[in-house]
Amino acid sequence: MPATLPGSRMVAILAALLVLAVVLAIAARRHWQSRWQQTFDPPRTESQRERDEHLKLALWASGEHFWDYDLIRRRLHHMRADESTAHSAEITVLTRQGDVPPIHELDLPLVMEQLRSHLQGETPLFMSEHRMDLGGNGTWAWVRARGRVVERDLQGRPLRIAGTARDITASRNAEYEHRIASEVMRSMSEAVAVLDWDYNFIAVNQAFTRITGYADAEVIGKPVEMLDSGQQDAVLHQRMREDIGRDGRWSGEMWRLRKDGEEILCKVETNVVPDASGQRNLYVQVLNDITEQKRAEQELRYLANYDTLTSLPNRSLLSERLSRAIVRARRENGKVAVLFIDLDRFKDINDSLGHATGDRILRAAAARVQQTVGAQHTVARLSGDEFTVVLEDVGSMEDAETIAQQIIDAFKLPLSFGERLELSVSPSIGISLYPDHAQVPTDLLKHADTAMYQAKAAGRHTYQVYSEAMDEKTRHRAILASALRRALERDELTLVFQPRLSLSKHRITGVEALLRWESRDFGEVSPGQFIPLAEESGLILEIGSWALRQALMTVHDWHQQGLPGLTVAVNVSALQLQRGDLSDVVARILAETGVSAHCLELELTESVIMANPEKNADTLRACRRLGVSLAIDDFGTGYSSLAYLKRLPLTTLKIDQEFVGDLTHDTDDEAITSTIINMGHSLSLNVIAEGVETAAQLQFLRDHGCDEIQGHWISHALPPDACLRFIREYGMGHEIAVAS
């Protein structure tokens, strides 16, 4: 065991070791300082200073940062140009030594992996893009670093690595935004085009290709005017560029030409976007093909304002134009006339010839009215066969009446509605005048409508000028219609019977049942007033069934009282026939009353039968199968086809009293009457003459073979009891003055 050293000697040895350690540390520090000095701050010669200036200039111009990392001491030396002194001619270089700035924890593993690969010789360079907190304030910046090993020890181990770095935050954000913008542009349904400062295409998206037909390679570098259409105003581009220069944007509609030559209307929006340098402008143009949208809008606007059948203004546009006409007339102290036109008996024509033909007739009628009044006046179709004319700058009511008469005269010529197809139609016209009759459009139209109905009542094929008295008639008509609804409940309706004389048998063989209304409020109302009201309101169905039942009950009683075989004729309205169940109604009431079917005759007018001849023929055949007789009333006044009438299951023709009244005075009526009698007999039909009032008329009818007559010469229409007495008395031997 060695001897223990004295304490003083131990202290001396320790002191010597401490001094040696300090000396070695100082020597090492000087060694490394010398190394750094030799690297970064060697003694400056003229050429070195020139190289330093070049380095400064390179750092400033490139924006790069130079770094040198000591792998042994893990210290970073950093050098960059001071960009805050850009206004100074002298370039200042900032240097910093210390630790490596923090690397984002998500990027650090990849950075270390790339560094390891380079240090181990697997890659020739160290390259990385990662986030670093350069300022030490928690703000992350993207850095692109590039470096390589610049010093190794004798064993080849890396000692230092140096290189450059750049802050790429701005460019990376720009690239990210560019990718987003590119994706948005690609996915947009609108066509997008980017134009340069000379309005040449730089880029387009897929929607642009879909809408215009041009691929990007076909338009890039070409001027935007390559899409110009022949419909495009040549100065529009100039105005657009002026607006963009002033406001930075422009929007509007432009006709564009597709690659296939089709012209499309586009909604175009152009906005200015400065380029990266901020020295020149780029333009982003967005195009939407609105051709179909505009077409749909135009169709909707047309449908909202025009009648699709005749292409005339409809009620909406008529109201607008009439309002404007009144405003002008009020300002200029002028007059405006409204003509309300309705085609006479058009419903019968429409039903008999079919709706397709009816539509063609309406188109022809619309053209006839427009040609007559001229394009300067508005002609509108309200509904059905109703037309309205607005006459502006009318000097007086006489001027309006003159035009109304011109319209009536224009319809004297038949309307052509197909190849070699013509039809005569007459109009009824009502006239109202601003400011004489009304101040607002609705009242003018209402008054003209009222006057038109008065023209209908006056015999059709004429015109009437509105007067306040017409309103009184209209109000009376409405009140009358209301009272008619209560007539059945109040037992105000009755039947009277007019006898019919058989010229061959010289006796009364039948009667015609006629409806009468004795109102508690209005007294006796003529059938000419209340029958049309009943048809318009639909009450005729209920009233018609009541009349048929009452007539058959009355005849049944007469049969029971010794007049077997007596027949009764009952009138049938158009509405009853159109319902299609007339045969069922007749069969039911015959069963209820116990009257034989051969004692009932149904009378229908020509216009009623011909309203819908095919359907009505089926209904009439069903009635005829019951055993009921069928008579056509007022024959010769309608427009029926004799060939068609031949195919109807008719049993009787009734000659209208219009022809009978002038017998022995008018040779034309005599010829017509004798012709009807002969035609009826040739068709095996019974012929009855109505309205016989003189012995001379009766003699003519007897001489020409007419089968039966009725009229005041025989008897007026009588209440049931009086009619029964008349028939009995006549049958007991009363003679006619000329019956011998």
Buried (B, 14 or more C-beta within 10 A) or exposed (E): EEEEEEEEEEEEEEEEEEEEEEEEEEEEEEEEEEEBEEBEEEEEEEEEEEEEEEBBEBBBEEEBBBBBBBBEEEBBBBBBBBEEEEEEEEBEBEEEEEEEBBBBEEBEEEBEEBBEEBBEEEBEEBBBBBBBBBEEEEEBBBBBBBBBBBBEEEEEEBEBBBBBBBBBBEEBEEEEEEEEEEEEBEEBEBBBBBBBEEBBBBBBBBBBBEBBBBEBEBBBEEBBEBBBBEEBEEEBBEEBBEBBEEEEEBEEEBBBBBBEEEEBBBBBBBBBEEEEEEEEBBBBBBBBBBBEEBEEEEEEEEEEBBBEEBEBBBBEBBBBBBEBBBEEBEEEEBBBBBBBBBBBBBBBBBBBBEEEBBBBBBBBBBBBBBEBBEEEBBBBBBEEBBBBBBBBBBEEBEBBBEBBEEBBEBBEEEBBBEEEBEBEBBBBBBBBBBBBBBEEBEBBBBBBBBBBBBBBBEEBBBBBBBBEEBEEBBEEBEEBBEBBEEBEEEEBBBBBBBBBBBBEEEEBBBBBBBBBBBBEEBEEBEEEBBBBBBBEBEBBBEBBBBBBBBBBBBBBEBBEEEBEEBBBBBBBBBBBBBBBBBBEBBBBBBEEBEBBBEBBBBBBBBBBBBBBBEEBBEBBEBBBEBEBBBBBBBBBEBEBEEEBBEEBBBBBBBBBBBBBBBBEEEEEBBEBBBEBBEBBBEBEBBBBBBBBBBEBBBEBBBEBBBBBBBBEBBBEBBEBEBBBEBBBEBEEEEEBEEEE
